[in-house]
Amino acid sequence: MGGTPLLALNIMMFPSSRIPLDVYSDILRGGYDKAKEAGVSIIGGHSIDDYPPKYGLAVIGTVHPGKIITNAGAKEGDLLILTKAVGTGIILAGHRMKMTSGDQLEAAKRLMMRLNNDGARLMQKYGVRGATDITGFGLAGHALKMARGSGVTIRLNMRNVPLIRGAYKLTEQGCIPGAAFRNLDYTESETLFKESLDYNLKMIAHDAQTSGGLLMAVAEAQSGALLSDLHRSGHPEAAIIGGVEKRVETSLVIGE
């Protein structure tokens, strides 16, 4: 949202009698490493004995009140840039069902470990004021929220959406997490699905993401330069996946 993170507190729920404490240590080390990469100092935290394990960070930072980026800032004529490939939910579901290859799982893990700090920095550079992260509601759910908040219609072209390698094939094989169907229940009353839309791509649009990318509404004149900067900063799969239009009957249109 345009802020600069400064300080964080660990929040850990961990069953010390059921999982070795080495795992506890590894989780905290992972959090420390990513916080350090983001320029954040962890200054304390709180632990509770609980199962299953849960970990997160409460973060404090600063933001200029005139430079806040929200999901209500998309404007008619903007293009939509997505910074990361989608499909983490499907890849992880495939892993649980022993359908995912080691290479596919590692690619998904690398994507989830990549911070969004470069994308956040570039949004400020190019004056972006409308954006959202893509997490639990999936690409379609978060795009719908942006469309609602901005009073516009968002059109997504799923053929342009970058996918994690293996995600499409797994979906074709029926490996579709339950969260994708719940997200579809959430969006379908306000979404027009084009008749030509591939069913697998429809469900991928609703796949819940872990540590997904950013969906930015960018002025068309700035979109090419911003996309090039994203590619140079380590987001090779970043792509223009749709656009923002004047509000019509539905908030979201998904086609290919």
ABEGO torsion letter per residue (X at the ends): XGBBBABBBBBBBBBAAABBAAAAAAAAAAAAAAAAAAGBBBAEEBBBBBOBBBBBBBBBBBBBAAABBBAAABBBGBBBBBABBBGAAAAAAAAAAGABBAAAAAAAAAAAABBAAAAAAAAAAAGBABBBBBBAAEAAAAAAAAAAAAGBBBBBBAAABBBBBGAAAAAAAGBBBAAAAAAAAAAAAABBBBAABBAAAAAAAABBBBGBBBBBBBBAAAAAAAAAAAAAAGBAABBBAEBBBBBBABABBBBX
